[in-house]
Amino acid sequence: MDNAPTRPSRPGLDDLTHSLDIPLERIAVEHADLVEAIRRRVVEGGPVPSGTVPVALFNSAI
């Protein structure tokens, strides 16, 4: 008898790529507090121009 939990079905391609369809400008407006929190954690010790999002640095930590 196998007591391992069943795995959920794989997400569809549309679900996986949904975030890629959202323009960065929209994310910056709708989630400004989150963008600022990421900016503070990733880019410390130096001024960051407004509108700059350290996506590459953030993603490299995943």
PDB file of N, H, CA, C and O in Angstrom:
ATOM      1  N   MET A   1       0.844  -1.181   0.000  1.00  0.00           N
ATOM      2  CA  MET A   1       0.000   0.000   0.000  1.00  0.00           C
ATOM      3  C   MET A   1       0.892   1.248   0.000  1.00  0.00           C
ATOM      4  O   MET A   1       1.793   1.376   0.829  1.00  0.00           O
ATOM      5  N   ASP A   2       0.636   2.141  -0.916  1.00  0.00           N
ATOM      6  H   ASP A   2      -0.096   2.037  -1.589  1.00  0.00           H
ATOM      7  CA  ASP A   2       1.447   3.349  -1.047  1.00  0.00           C
ATOM      8  C   ASP A   2       0.758   4.498  -0.321  1.00  0.00           C
ATOM      9  O   ASP A   2      -0.354   4.891  -0.673  1.00  0.00           O
ATOM     10  N   ASN A   3       1.429   5.031   0.691  1.00  0.00           N
ATOM     11  H   ASN A   3       2.332   4.712   0.977  1.00  0.00           H
ATOM     12  CA  ASN A   3       0.853   6.130   1.467  1.00  0.00           C
ATOM     13  C   ASN A   3       1.322   7.500   0.997  1.00  0.00           C
ATOM     14  O   ASN A   3       0.989   8.514   1.611  1.00  0.00           O
ATOM     15  N   ALA A   4       2.083   7.538  -0.075  1.00  0.00           N
ATOM     16  H   ALA A   4       2.353   6.714  -0.574  1.00  0.00           H
ATOM     17  CA  ALA A   4       2.573   8.818  -0.585  1.00  0.00           C
ATOM     18  C   ALA A   4       1.397   9.633  -1.109  1.00  0.00           C
ATOM     19  O   ALA A   4       0.480   9.090  -1.725  1.00  0.00           O
ATOM     20  N   PRO A   5       1.430  10.942  -0.859  1.00  0.00           N
ATOM     21  CA  PRO A   5       0.340  11.781  -1.375  1.00  0.00           C
ATOM     22  C   PRO A   5       0.358  11.792  -2.901  1.00  0.00           C
ATOM     23  O   PRO A   5       1.416  11.712  -3.524  1.00  0.00           O
ATOM     24  N   THR A   6      -0.810  11.892  -3.478  1.00  0.00           N
ATOM     25  H   THR A   6      -1.670  11.958  -2.971  1.00  0.00           H
ATOM     26  CA  THR A   6      -0.880  11.958  -4.935  1.00  0.00           C
ATOM     27  C   THR A   6      -0.423  13.327  -5.395  1.00  0.00           C
ATOM     28  O   THR A   6      -0.679  14.336  -4.738  1.00  0.00           O
ATOM     29  N   ARG A   7       0.246  13.350  -6.514  1.00  0.00           N
ATOM     30  H   ARG A   7       0.453  12.530  -7.048  1.00  0.00           H
ATOM     31  CA  ARG A   7       0.732  14.614  -7.066  1.00  0.00           C
ATOM     32  C   ARG A   7      -0.387  15.288  -7.844  1.00  0.00           C
ATOM     33  O   ARG A   7      -1.153  14.621  -8.539  1.00  0.00           O
ATOM     34  N   PRO A   8      -0.481  16.581  -7.732  1.00  0.00           N
ATOM     35  CA  PRO A   8      -1.492  17.278  -8.540  1.00  0.00           C
ATOM     36  C   PRO A   8      -1.122  17.170 -10.017  1.00  0.00           C
ATOM     37  O   PRO A   8       0.038  16.943 -10.362  1.00  0.00           O
ATOM     38  N   SER A   9      -2.097  17.332 -10.862  1.00  0.00           N
ATOM     39  H   SER A   9      -3.039  17.517 -10.581  1.00  0.00           H
ATOM     40  CA  SER A   9      -1.809  17.283 -12.295  1.00  0.00           C
ATOM     41  C   SER A   9      -0.909  18.454 -12.667  1.00  0.00           C
ATOM     42  O   SER A   9      -0.878  19.477 -11.983  1.00  0.00           O
ATOM     43  N   ARG A  10      -0.190  18.285 -13.747  1.00  0.00           N
ATOM     44  H   ARG A  10      -0.215  17.454 -14.302  1.00  0.00           H
ATOM     45  CA  ARG A  10       0.724  19.345 -14.188  1.00  0.00           C
ATOM     46  C   ARG A  10      -0.072  20.585 -14.588  1.00  0.00           C
ATOM     47  O   ARG A  10      -1.143  20.470 -15.183  1.00  0.00           O
ATOM     48  N   PRO A  11       0.446  21.760 -14.265  1.00  0.00           N
ATOM     49  CA  PRO A  11      -0.255  22.981 -14.690  1.00  0.00           C
ATOM     50  C   PRO A  11      -0.181  23.116 -16.208  1.00  0.00           C
ATOM     51  O   PRO A  11       0.762  22.649 -16.846  1.00  0.00           O
ATOM     52  N   GLY A  12      -1.174  23.750 -16.755  1.00  0.00           N
ATOM     53  H   GLY A  12      -1.940  24.130 -16.236  1.00  0.00           H
ATOM     54  CA  GLY A  12      -1.192  23.979 -18.194  1.00  0.00           C
ATOM     55  C   GLY A  12      -0.174  25.036 -18.585  1.00  0.00           C
ATOM     56  O   GLY A  12       0.247  25.839 -17.752  1.00  0.00           O
ATOM     57  N   LEU A  13       0.216  25.036 -19.834  1.00  0.00           N
ATOM     58  H   LEU A  13      -0.126  24.384 -20.510  1.00  0.00           H
ATOM     59  CA  LEU A  13       1.185  26.003 -20.326  1.00  0.00           C
ATOM     60  C   LEU A  13       0.689  27.430 -20.124  1.00  0.00           C
ATOM     61  O   LEU A  13       1.481  28.319 -19.813  1.00  0.00           O
ATOM     62  N   ASP A  14      -0.603  27.658 -20.295  1.00  0.00           N
ATOM     63  H   ASP A  14      -1.247  26.935 -20.547  1.00  0.00           H
ATOM     64  CA  ASP A  14      -1.153  29.002 -20.096  1.00  0.00           C
ATOM     65  C   ASP A  14      -0.948  29.473 -18.659  1.00  0.00           C
ATOM     66  O   ASP A  14      -0.652  30.643 -18.419  1.00  0.00           O
ATOM     67  N   ASP A  15      -1.108  28.553 -17.701  1.00  0.00           N
ATOM     68  H   ASP A  15      -1.349  27.602 -17.895  1.00  0.00           H
ATOM     69  CA  ASP A  15      -0.899  28.920 -16.300  1.00  0.00           C
ATOM     70  C   ASP A  15       0.559  29.260 -16.030  1.00  0.00           C
ATOM     71  O   ASP A  15       0.855  30.187 -15.276  1.00  0.00           O
ATOM     72  N   LEU A  16       1.466  28.514 -16.645  1.00  0.00           N
ATOM     73  H   LEU A  16       1.225  27.761 -17.258  1.00  0.00           H
ATOM     74  CA  LEU A  16       2.891  28.745 -16.418  1.00  0.00           C
ATOM     75  C   LEU A  16       3.383  30.038 -17.050  1.00  0.00           C
ATOM     76  O   LEU A  16       4.296  30.676 -16.525  1.00  0.00           O
ATOM     77  N   THR A  17       2.793  30.430 -18.167  1.00  0.00           N
ATOM     78  H   THR A  17       2.052  29.912 -18.594  1.00  0.00           H
ATOM     79  CA  THR A  17       3.266  31.620 -18.876  1.00  0.00           C
ATOM     80  C   THR A  17       2.431  32.856 -18.580  1.00  0.00           C
ATOM     81  O   THR A  17       2.698  33.923 -19.133  1.00  0.00           O
ATOM     82  N   HIS A  18       1.426  32.735 -17.721  1.00  0.00           N
ATOM     83  H   HIS A  18       1.209  31.868 -17.272  1.00  0.00           H
ATOM     84  CA  HIS A  18       0.552  33.877 -17.429  1.00  0.00           C
ATOM     85  C   HIS A  18       1.353  35.093 -16.979  1.00  0.00           C
ATOM     86  O   HIS A  18       1.111  36.203 -17.455  1.00  0.00           O
ATOM     87  N   SER A  19       2.295  34.899 -16.076  1.00  0.00           N
ATOM     88  H   SER A  19       2.491  33.998 -15.689  1.00  0.00           H
ATOM     89  CA  SER A  19       3.043  36.037 -15.553  1.00  0.00           C
ATOM     90  C   SER A  19       3.894  36.689 -16.631  1.00  0.00           C
ATOM     91  O   SER A  19       4.222  37.871 -16.521  1.00  0.00           O
ATOM     92  N   LEU A  20       4.259  35.946 -17.668  1.00  0.00           N
ATOM     93  H   LEU A  20       3.993  34.986 -17.756  1.00  0.00           H
ATOM     94  CA  LEU A  20       5.046  36.525 -18.746  1.00  0.00           C
ATOM     95  C   LEU A  20       4.212  37.447 -19.623  1.00  0.00           C
ATOM     96  O   LEU A  20       4.755  38.279 -20.350  1.00  0.00           O
ATOM     97  N   ASP A  21       2.891  37.299 -19.554  1.00  0.00           N
ATOM     98  H   ASP A  21       2.450  36.623 -18.963  1.00  0.00           H
ATOM     99  CA  ASP A  21       2.003  38.120 -20.371  1.00  0.00           C
ATOM    100  C   ASP A  21       1.698  39.472 -19.734  1.00  0.00           C
ATOM    101  O   ASP A  21       1.120  40.341 -20.387  1.00  0.00           O
ATOM    102  N   ILE A  22       2.075  39.662 -18.480  1.00  0.00           N
ATOM    103  H   ILE A  22       2.544  38.956 -17.950  1.00  0.00           H
ATOM    104  CA  ILE A  22       1.775  40.901 -17.771  1.00  0.00           C
ATOM    105  C   ILE A  22       2.922  41.884 -17.993  1.00  0.00           C
ATOM    106  O   ILE A  22       4.061  41.588 -17.632  1.00  0.00           O
ATOM    107  N   PRO A  23       2.644  43.038 -18.576  1.00  0.00           N
ATOM    108  CA  PRO A  23       3.705  44.019 -18.814  1.00  0.00           C
ATOM    109  C   PRO A  23       4.346  44.480 -17.502  1.00  0.00           C
ATOM    110  O   PRO A  23       3.671  44.624 -16.483  1.00  0.00           O
ATOM    111  N   LEU A  24       5.650  44.708 -17.547  1.00  0.00           N
ATOM    112  H   LEU A  24       6.199  44.591 -18.375  1.00  0.00           H
ATOM    113  CA  LEU A  24       6.383  45.142 -16.359  1.00  0.00           C
ATOM    114  C   LEU A  24       5.815  46.443 -15.804  1.00  0.00           C
ATOM    115  O   LEU A  24       5.780  46.640 -14.589  1.00  0.00           O
ATOM    116  N   GLU A  25       5.371  47.329 -16.691  1.00  0.00           N
ATOM    117  H   GLU A  25       5.399  47.169 -17.678  1.00  0.00           H
ATOM    118  CA  GLU A  25       4.808  48.599 -16.234  1.00  0.00           C
ATOM    119  C   GLU A  25       3.566  48.364 -15.373  1.00  0.00           C
ATOM    120  O   GLU A  25       3.355  49.060 -14.380  1.00  0.00           O
ATOM    121  N   ARG A  26       2.760  47.400 -15.748  1.00  0.00           N
ATOM    122  H   ARG A  26       2.931  46.835 -16.555  1.00  0.00           H
ATOM    123  CA  ARG A  26       1.543  47.097 -14.981  1.00  0.00           C
ATOM    124  C   ARG A  26       1.901  46.519 -13.613  1.00  0.00           C
ATOM    125  O   ARG A  26       1.275  46.861 -12.610  1.00  0.00           O
ATOM    126  N   ILE A  27       2.892  45.658 -13.572  1.00  0.00           N
ATOM    127  H   ILE A  27       3.400  45.380 -14.387  1.00  0.00           H
ATOM    128  CA  ILE A  27       3.330  45.095 -12.292  1.00  0.00           C
ATOM    129  C   ILE A  27       3.850  46.208 -11.391  1.00  0.00           C
ATOM    130  O   ILE A  27       3.552  46.236 -10.197  1.00  0.00           O
ATOM    131  N   ALA A  28       4.625  47.122 -11.961  1.00  0.00           N
ATOM    132  H   ALA A  28       4.867  47.099 -12.930  1.00  0.00           H
ATOM    133  CA  ALA A  28       5.186  48.219 -11.172  1.00  0.00           C
ATOM    134  C   ALA A  28       4.098  49.106 -10.588  1.00  0.00           C
ATOM    135  O   ALA A  28       4.266  49.651  -9.497  1.00  0.00           O
ATOM    136  N   VAL A  29       2.982  49.260 -11.300  1.00  0.00           N
ATOM    137  H   VAL A  29       2.846  48.818 -12.186  1.00  0.00           H
ATOM    138  CA  VAL A  29       1.879  50.089 -10.810  1.00  0.00           C
ATOM    139  C   VAL A  29       1.024  49.328  -9.803  1.00  0.00           C
ATOM    140  O   VAL A  29       0.708  49.844  -8.732  1.00  0.00           O
ATOM    141  N   GLU A  30       0.651  48.097 -10.153  1.00  0.00           N
ATOM    142  H   GLU A  30       0.908  47.678 -11.023  1.00  0.00           H
ATOM    143  CA  GLU A  30      -0.266  47.338  -9.303  1.00  0.00           C
ATOM    144  C   GLU A  30       0.399  46.780  -8.049  1.00  0.00           C
ATOM    145  O   GLU A  30      -0.272  46.544  -7.044  1.00  0.00           O
ATOM    146  N   HIS A  31       1.700  46.572  -8.099  1.00  0.00           N
ATOM    147  H   HIS A  31       2.245  46.764  -8.915  1.00  0.00           H
ATOM    148  CA  HIS A  31       2.406  45.975  -6.962  1.00  0.00           C
ATOM    149  C   HIS A  31       3.617  46.827  -6.573  1.00  0.00           C
ATOM    150  O   HIS A  31       4.706  46.305  -6.331  1.00  0.00           O
ATOM    151  N   ALA A  32       3.411  48.129  -6.520  1.00  0.00           N
ATOM    152  H   ALA A  32       2.527  48.553  -6.717  1.00  0.00           H
ATOM    153  CA  ALA A  32       4.515  49.044  -6.232  1.00  0.00           C
ATOM    154  C   ALA A  32       5.178  48.735  -4.895  1.00  0.00           C
ATOM    155  O   ALA A  32       6.398  48.848  -4.777  1.00  0.00           O
ATOM    156  N   ASP A  33       4.401  48.348  -3.889  1.00  0.00           N
ATOM    157  H   ASP A  33       3.410  48.256  -3.985  1.00  0.00           H
ATOM    158  CA  ASP A  33       4.983  48.041  -2.582  1.00  0.00           C
ATOM    159  C   ASP A  33       5.878  46.810  -2.652  1.00  0.00           C
ATOM    160  O   ASP A  33       6.924  46.776  -2.004  1.00  0.00           O
ATOM    161  N   LEU A  34       5.493  45.806  -3.421  1.00  0.00           N
ATOM    162  H   LEU A  34       4.643  45.834  -3.947  1.00  0.00           H
ATOM    163  CA  LEU A  34       6.309  44.609  -3.573  1.00  0.00           C
ATOM    164  C   LEU A  34       7.585  44.912  -4.349  1.00  0.00           C
ATOM    165  O   LEU A  34       8.662  44.439  -3.986  1.00  0.00           O
ATOM    166  N   VAL A  35       7.466  45.697  -5.415  1.00  0.00           N
ATOM    167  H   VAL A  35       6.591  46.081  -5.710  1.00  0.00           H
ATOM    168  CA  VAL A  35       8.636  46.080  -6.205  1.00  0.00           C
ATOM    169  C   VAL A  35       9.621  46.842  -5.333  1.00  0.00           C
ATOM    170  O   VAL A  35      10.828  46.616  -5.421  1.00  0.00           O
ATOM    171  N   GLU A  36       9.128  47.734  -4.500  1.00  0.00           N
ATOM    172  H   GLU A  36       8.147  47.918  -4.428  1.00  0.00           H
ATOM    173  CA  GLU A  36      10.004  48.508  -3.618  1.00  0.00           C
ATOM    174  C   GLU A  36      10.678  47.606  -2.591  1.00  0.00           C
ATOM    175  O   GLU A  36      11.856  47.799  -2.288  1.00  0.00           O
ATOM    176  N   ALA A  37       9.964  46.633  -2.053  1.00  0.00           N
ATOM    177  H   ALA A  37       9.007  46.477  -2.299  1.00  0.00           H
ATOM    178  CA  ALA A  37      10.558  45.703  -1.087  1.00  0.00           C
ATOM    179  C   ALA A  37      11.664  44.885  -1.739  1.00  0.00           C
ATOM    180  O   ALA A  37      12.715  44.669  -1.135  1.00  0.00           O
ATOM    181  N   ILE A  38      11.437  44.430  -2.964  1.00  0.00           N
ATOM    182  H   ILE A  38      10.584  44.605  -3.455  1.00  0.00           H
ATOM    183  CA  ILE A  38      12.470  43.673  -3.683  1.00  0.00           C
ATOM    184  C   ILE A  38      13.663  44.562  -3.960  1.00  0.00           C
ATOM    185  O   ILE A  38      14.807  44.140  -3.795  1.00  0.00           O
ATOM    186  N   ARG A  39      13.405  45.796  -4.381  1.00  0.00           N
ATOM    187  H   ARG A  39      12.475  46.139  -4.515  1.00  0.00           H
ATOM    188  CA  ARG A  39      14.492  46.730  -4.679  1.00  0.00           C
ATOM    189  C   ARG A  39      15.349  46.961  -3.443  1.00  0.00           C
ATOM    190  O   ARG A  39      16.576  46.988  -3.532  1.00  0.00           O
ATOM    191  N   ARG A  40      14.704  47.128  -2.284  1.00  0.00           N
ATOM    192  H   ARG A  40      13.707  47.106  -2.212  1.00  0.00           H
ATOM    193  CA  ARG A  40      15.465  47.370  -1.050  1.00  0.00           C
ATOM    194  C   ARG A  40      16.305  46.166  -0.663  1.00  0.00           C
ATOM    195  O   ARG A  40      17.432  46.330  -0.196  1.00  0.00           O
ATOM    196  N   ARG A  41      15.786  44.969  -0.845  1.00  0.00           N
ATOM    197  H   ARG A  41      14.870  44.837  -1.225  1.00  0.00           H
ATOM    198  CA  ARG A  41      16.523  43.759  -0.462  1.00  0.00           C
ATOM    199  C   ARG A  41      17.651  43.434  -1.421  1.00  0.00           C
ATOM    200  O   ARG A  41      18.718  42.990  -0.995  1.00  0.00           O
ATOM    201  N   VAL A  42      17.431  43.648  -2.714  1.00  0.00           N
ATOM    202  H   VAL A  42      16.565  44.008  -3.060  1.00  0.00           H
ATOM    203  CA  VAL A  42      18.398  43.234  -3.727  1.00  0.00           C
ATOM    204  C   VAL A  42      19.439  44.302  -3.999  1.00  0.00           C
ATOM    205  O   VAL A  42      20.623  43.998  -4.136  1.00  0.00           O
ATOM    206  N   VAL A  43      19.013  45.532  -4.077  1.00  0.00           N
ATOM    207  H   VAL A  43      18.050  45.780  -3.965  1.00  0.00           H
ATOM    208  CA  VAL A  43      19.918  46.618  -4.445  1.00  0.00           C
ATOM    209  C   VAL A  43      20.102  47.521  -3.233  1.00  0.00           C
ATOM    210  O   VAL A  43      19.464  48.569  -3.124  1.00  0.00           O
ATOM    211  N   GLU A  44      20.969  47.111  -2.334  1.00  0.00           N
ATOM    212  H   GLU A  44      21.487  46.260  -2.423  1.00  0.00           H
ATOM    213  CA  GLU A  44      21.222  47.910  -1.133  1.00  0.00           C
ATOM    214  C   GLU A  44      22.512  48.707  -1.305  1.00  0.00           C
ATOM    215  O   GLU A  44      23.440  48.278  -1.990  1.00  0.00           O
ATOM    216  N   GLY A  45      22.545  49.848  -0.684  1.00  0.00           N
ATOM    217  H   GLY A  45      21.791  50.196  -0.128  1.00  0.00           H
ATOM    218  CA  GLY A  45      23.773  50.624  -0.655  1.00  0.00           C
ATOM    219  C   GLY A  45      23.964  51.583  -1.809  1.00  0.00           C
ATOM    220  O   GLY A  45      25.016  52.216  -1.900  1.00  0.00           O
ATOM    221  N   GLY A  46      23.014  51.716  -2.674  1.00  0.00           N
ATOM    222  H   GLY A  46      22.159  51.202  -2.601  1.00  0.00           H
ATOM    223  CA  GLY A  46      23.174  52.640  -3.783  1.00  0.00           C
ATOM    224  C   GLY A  46      21.834  53.136  -4.272  1.00  0.00           C
ATOM    225  O   GLY A  46      20.820  52.459  -4.103  1.00  0.00           O
ATOM    226  N   PRO A  47      21.817  54.319  -4.879  1.00  0.00           N
ATOM    227  CA  PRO A  47      20.556  54.847  -5.393  1.00  0.00           C
ATOM    228  C   PRO A  47      20.084  54.022  -6.593  1.00  0.00           C
ATOM    229  O   PRO A  47      20.888  53.574  -7.411  1.00  0.00           O
ATOM    230  N   VAL A  48      18.798  53.836  -6.678  1.00  0.00           N
ATOM    231  H   VAL A  48      18.145  54.199  -6.014  1.00  0.00           H
ATOM    232  CA  VAL A  48      18.201  53.090  -7.786  1.00  0.00           C
ATOM    233  C   VAL A  48      17.223  54.015  -8.490  1.00  0.00           C
ATOM    234  O   VAL A  48      16.312  54.549  -7.858  1.00  0.00           O
ATOM    235  N   PRO A  49      17.400  54.212  -9.797  1.00  0.00           N
ATOM    236  CA  PRO A  49      16.474  55.080 -10.520  1.00  0.00           C
ATOM    237  C   PRO A  49      15.042  54.559 -10.431  1.00  0.00           C
ATOM    238  O   PRO A  49      14.806  53.351 -10.416  1.00  0.00           O
ATOM    239  N   SER A  50      14.107  55.477 -10.372  1.00  0.00           N
ATOM    240  H   SER A  50      14.299  56.458 -10.383  1.00  0.00           H
ATOM    241  CA  SER A  50      12.699  55.100 -10.336  1.00  0.00           C
ATOM    242  C   SER A  50      12.351  54.323 -11.596  1.00  0.00           C
ATOM    243  O   SER A  50      12.803  54.663 -12.689  1.00  0.00           O
ATOM    244  N   GLY A  51      11.552  53.289 -11.441  1.00  0.00           N
ATOM    245  H   GLY A  51      11.184  53.013 -10.553  1.00  0.00           H
ATOM    246  CA  GLY A  51      11.170  52.476 -12.588  1.00  0.00           C
ATOM    247  C   GLY A  51      12.101  51.309 -12.845  1.00  0.00           C
ATOM    248  O   GLY A  51      11.829  50.485 -13.719  1.00  0.00           O
ATOM    249  N   THR A  52      13.206  51.220 -12.095  1.00  0.00           N
ATOM    250  H   THR A  52      13.427  51.889 -11.386  1.00  0.00           H
ATOM    251  CA  THR A  52      14.146  50.115 -12.254  1.00  0.00           C
ATOM    252  C   THR A  52      13.723  48.967 -11.357  1.00  0.00           C
ATOM    253  O   THR A  52      13.464  49.156 -10.169  1.00  0.00           O
ATOM    254  N   VAL A  53      13.657  47.785 -11.929  1.00  0.00           N
ATOM    255  H   VAL A  53      13.868  47.631 -12.894  1.00  0.00           H
ATOM    256  CA  VAL A  53      13.286  46.597 -11.162  1.00  0.00           C
ATOM    257  C   VAL A  53      14.401  45.568 -11.328  1.00  0.00           C
ATOM    258  O   VAL A  53      14.680  45.141 -12.448  1.00  0.00           O
ATOM    259  N   PRO A  54      15.037  45.164 -10.238  1.00  0.00           N
ATOM    260  CA  PRO A  54      16.153  44.216 -10.325  1.00  0.00           C
ATOM    261  C   PRO A  54      15.684  42.783 -10.549  1.00  0.00           C
ATOM    262  O   PRO A  54      15.895  41.911  -9.706  1.00  0.00           O
ATOM    263  N   VAL A  55      15.056  42.551 -11.676  1.00  0.00           N
ATOM    264  H   VAL A  55      14.885  43.259 -12.361  1.00  0.00           H
ATOM    265  CA  VAL A  55      14.471  41.238 -11.942  1.00  0.00           C
ATOM    266  C   VAL A  55      15.544  40.173 -12.092  1.00  0.00           C
ATOM    267  O   VAL A  55      15.394  39.076 -11.554  1.00  0.00           O
ATOM    268  N   ALA A  56      16.616  40.462 -12.805  1.00  0.00           N
ATOM    269  H   ALA A  56      16.738  41.353 -13.242  1.00  0.00           H
ATOM    270  CA  ALA A  56      17.654  39.454 -13.031  1.00  0.00           C
ATOM    271  C   ALA A  56      18.282  39.025 -11.714  1.00  0.00           C
ATOM    272  O   ALA A  56      18.513  37.835 -11.501  1.00  0.00           O
ATOM    273  N   LEU A  57      18.558  39.964 -10.839  1.00  0.00           N
ATOM    274  H   LEU A  57      18.371  40.930 -11.013  1.00  0.00           H
ATOM    275  CA  LEU A  57      19.140  39.623  -9.545  1.00  0.00           C
ATOM    276  C   LEU A  57      18.161  38.825  -8.711  1.00  0.00           C
ATOM    277  O   LEU A  57      18.544  37.864  -8.043  1.00  0.00           O
ATOM    278  N   PHE A  58      16.912  39.216  -8.747  1.00  0.00           N
ATOM    279  H   PHE A  58      16.602  39.996  -9.289  1.00  0.00           H
ATOM    280  CA  PHE A  58      15.898  38.525  -7.961  1.00  0.00           C
ATOM    281  C   PHE A  58      15.716  37.093  -8.462  1.00  0.00           C
ATOM    282  O   PHE A  58      15.656  36.159  -7.662  1.00  0.00           O
ATOM    283  N   ASN A  59      15.631  36.920  -9.761  1.00  0.00           N
ATOM    284  H   ASN A  59      15.680  37.679 -10.410  1.00  0.00           H
ATOM    285  CA  ASN A  59      15.416  35.586 -10.324  1.00  0.00           C
ATOM    286  C   ASN A  59      16.608  34.671 -10.129  1.00  0.00           C
ATOM    287  O   ASN A  59      16.436  33.456 -10.037  1.00  0.00           O
ATOM    288  N   SER A  60      17.815  35.219 -10.064  1.00  0.00           N
ATOM    289  H   SER A  60      17.956  36.207 -10.139  1.00  0.00           H
ATOM    290  CA  SER A  60      18.985  34.363  -9.915  1.00  0.00           C
ATOM    291  C   SER A  60      19.011  33.683  -8.554  1.00  0.00           C
ATOM    292  O   SER A  60      19.711  32.686  -8.375  1.00  0.00           O
ATOM    293  N   ALA A  61      18.263  34.204  -7.601  1.00  0.00           N
ATOM    294  H   ALA A  61      17.694  35.014  -7.746  1.00  0.00           H
ATOM    295  CA  ALA A  61      18.239  33.618  -6.265  1.00  0.00           C
ATOM    296  C   ALA A  61      17.217  32.495  -6.147  1.00  0.00           C
ATOM    297  O   ALA A  61      17.145  31.832  -5.112  1.00  0.00           O
ATOM    298  N   ILE A  62      16.443  32.279  -7.172  1.00  0.00           N
ATOM    299  H   ILE A  62      16.501  32.818  -8.012  1.00  0.00           H
ATOM    300  CA  ILE A  62      15.389  31.256  -7.101  1.00  0.00           C
ATOM    301  C   ILE A  62      15.996  29.878  -7.268  1.00  0.00           C
ATOM    302  O   ILE A  62      15.278  28.879  -7.239  1.00  0.00           O
TER     303      ILE A  62
END
